[in-house]
Amino acid sequence: IALIDDEAEYRALLEKTVRSYLSSRKIDASVESFADAESFMKGWEPLKYTIIFMDIYMPGMSGIEAAIRIREQDDSSILIFCTTSMDHMPDAFACHAFDYVVKPAIQDRVDKVMDDAMHVLPQLQRYFTFEWESQKIRMLNADLVSITTNGHYLSLEDRLGHAYSIRMTMTELL
């Protein structure tokens, strides 16, 4: 779970409410906080975060701009905007936002959003990782469309049509 908000007070409150939710339901999940969209995007990669809470109004890159960049490569992360104004709700939902929370994020509201998110998430998403062009790629098993093998090399294709050629045997992949 990623939390992105430039205001430390709201970020801390959101982290406290999310961690309380996880603890109360005995859910083991990591929670990472970021002070701006740029720092989040530096370490972001597709499928790294299952749920992303994001402020809209931030210096530099806005939450909407970050969401557009995320959606270019990842359509499965649950985006929840958490902001002070309802003015950008149409823009948020144009990015396929899951929900829109008005600050301050109170426990009951976060609990409701998280419960809703948990209902749409698969119970267990199996994935595998591999190195490709100096990048670590994490692919859900369900996103793998085809595998072609040639000696110690595999060609993988995902559901979005991305192709990866990696040095790995089928036995290693399995």
C-alpha positions as CSV (number, residue, x, y, z in Angstrom):
1,I,0.0,0.0,0.0
2,A,1.4,3.4,-1.0
3,L,0.4,6.7,0.7
4,I,1.3,9.9,-1.2
5,D,0.6,13.3,0.4
6,D,2.8,16.4,0.6
7,E,1.3,17.4,4.0
8,A,3.0,15.4,6.7
9,E,0.1,15.8,9.1
10,Y,-2.4,14.2,6.7
11,R,0.0,11.6,5.6
12,A,0.7,10.5,9.2
13,L,-3.1,10.4,9.9
14,L,-3.7,8.3,6.8
15,E,-0.9,6.0,7.7
16,K,-2.3,5.6,11.2
17,T,-5.8,4.8,9.9
18,V,-4.6,2.3,7.3
19,R,-2.4,0.5,9.7
20,S,-5.2,0.4,12.2
21,Y,-7.5,-1.2,9.6
22,L,-4.8,-3.8,8.7
23,S,-4.2,-4.6,12.3
24,S,-7.9,-4.9,13.2
25,R,-8.4,-7.4,10.3
26,K,-5.1,-9.2,10.8
27,I,-4.0,-8.4,7.2
28,D,-0.2,-8.5,6.6
29,A,0.7,-5.8,4.2
30,S,3.5,-3.3,3.8
31,V,2.7,0.4,3.9
32,E,5.0,3.0,2.4
33,S,4.6,6.8,2.6
34,F,5.8,9.4,0.1
35,A,5.9,13.2,0.5
36,D,5.3,13.9,-3.2
37,A,4.4,12.2,-6.5
38,E,7.9,12.5,-7.9
39,S,9.6,10.5,-5.1
40,F,6.8,7.9,-5.4
41,M,7.2,7.6,-9.2
42,K,11.0,7.2,-8.9
43,G,10.6,3.8,-7.2
44,W,7.3,2.9,-8.8
45,E,6.9,0.0,-11.1
46,P,3.8,-1.8,-12.4
47,L,2.1,-4.1,-9.9
48,K,4.4,-3.0,-7.1
49,Y,1.5,-1.5,-5.1
50,T,-1.9,-3.1,-4.8
51,I,-3.5,0.0,-3.3
52,I,-2.4,3.6,-3.8
53,F,-3.8,6.5,-1.7
54,M,-2.9,9.7,-3.4
55,D,-3.4,13.4,-2.8
56,I,-4.3,15.5,-5.8
57,Y,-2.9,18.9,-4.8
58,M,0.9,18.6,-4.5
59,P,3.8,20.7,-5.6
60,G,5.4,19.6,-8.8
61,M,3.6,16.6,-10.2
62,S,-0.1,16.5,-9.2
63,G,-1.8,13.3,-8.1
64,I,-3.8,13.3,-11.4
65,E,-0.6,13.5,-13.5
66,A,0.9,10.6,-11.5
67,A,-2.3,8.6,-11.9
68,I,-2.2,9.1,-15.7
69,R,1.4,7.8,-15.8
70,I,0.5,4.8,-13.6
71,R,-2.5,3.9,-15.7
72,E,-0.3,3.9,-18.8
73,Q,1.4,0.7,-17.5
74,D,-0.8,-0.6,-14.7
75,D,-4.5,-0.9,-14.8
76,S,-4.9,-3.2,-11.8
77,S,-3.7,-1.1,-8.9
78,I,-6.5,0.4,-6.9
79,L,-6.2,4.2,-6.9
80,I,-7.9,6.1,-4.1
81,F,-7.6,9.8,-4.2
82,C,-7.5,11.5,-0.8
83,T,-7.8,15.3,-1.0
84,T,-9.4,18.4,0.4
85,S,-11.6,19.3,-2.5
86,M,-14.3,17.7,-4.6
87,D,-13.3,19.9,-7.6
88,H,-11.1,17.2,-9.3
89,M,-13.4,14.3,-8.8
90,P,-14.2,14.0,-12.5
91,D,-10.5,14.0,-13.4
92,A,-9.9,11.4,-10.7
93,F,-12.5,9.0,-12.0
94,A,-11.2,9.6,-15.6
95,C,-8.0,7.9,-14.3
96,H,-10.2,4.9,-13.2
97,A,-10.0,5.8,-9.5
98,F,-11.6,3.3,-7.2
99,D,-12.7,5.9,-4.7
100,Y,-12.4,9.5,-3.6
101,V,-11.8,10.4,0.1
102,V,-12.1,13.9,1.5
103,K,-9.5,14.9,4.1
104,P,-9.1,14.4,6.9
105,A,-9.3,10.7,6.4
106,I,-11.3,9.5,9.3
107,Q,-11.1,5.8,10.5
108,D,-14.7,4.9,9.5
109,R,-14.2,6.2,5.9
110,V,-10.9,4.5,5.5
111,D,-12.3,1.2,6.9
112,K,-15.2,1.4,4.4
113,V,-12.9,2.1,1.4
114,M,-10.4,-0.6,2.4
115,D,-13.3,-3.1,2.9
116,D,-14.6,-2.3,-0.5
117,A,-11.1,-2.7,-2.0
118,M,-10.6,-6.1,-0.2
119,H,-13.8,-7.4,-1.8
120,V,-12.5,-6.7,-5.4
121,L,-9.0,-8.0,-4.8
122,P,-8.3,-11.7,-5.6
123,Q,-7.5,-13.6,-2.4
124,L,-4.1,-14.6,-3.6
125,Q,-2.2,-13.3,-6.6
126,R,0.7,-15.5,-7.5
127,Y,3.5,-13.9,-9.4
128,F,7.1,-14.4,-10.5
129,T,10.0,-12.0,-11.0
130,F,12.7,-11.8,-13.6
131,E,15.4,-9.5,-14.8
132,W,14.9,-7.8,-18.2
133,E,17.0,-5.0,-19.6
134,S,18.5,-4.2,-16.1
135,Q,15.0,-4.0,-14.6
136,K,13.3,-6.2,-12.1
137,I,9.9,-7.2,-13.6
138,R,7.1,-8.7,-11.5
139,M,4.4,-10.4,-13.5
140,L,1.2,-11.9,-12.2
141,N,0.9,-15.6,-13.3
142,A,-2.6,-14.7,-14.6
143,D,-1.1,-12.0,-16.9
144,L,1.2,-14.4,-18.6
145,V,-0.2,-15.3,-22.1
146,S,2.5,-17.3,-23.7
147,I,6.0,-18.8,-23.2
148,T,8.3,-19.8,-26.0
149,T,11.5,-21.7,-25.1
150,N,14.8,-21.9,-27.0
151,G,17.6,-23.6,-25.0
152,H,18.4,-21.4,-22.0
153,Y,16.2,-18.5,-23.2
154,L,12.5,-17.9,-22.8
155,S,10.3,-15.4,-24.6
156,L,7.4,-14.3,-22.4
157,E,4.3,-12.3,-23.5
158,D,1.9,-10.7,-21.1
159,R,-1.8,-9.8,-21.6
160,L,-0.9,-6.2,-22.6
161,G,1.2,-7.6,-25.5
162,H,4.6,-6.8,-23.9
163,A,7.3,-9.3,-24.9
164,Y,10.3,-10.2,-22.8
165,S,13.3,-12.3,-23.8
166,I,15.2,-13.6,-20.8
167,R,18.0,-16.1,-20.1
168,M,16.2,-18.7,-18.0
169,T,15.2,-22.3,-18.5
170,M,11.6,-23.5,-18.3
171,T,12.5,-25.5,-15.2
172,E,13.8,-22.3,-13.5
173,L,10.7,-20.4,-14.4
174,L,8.4,-23.1,-13.1
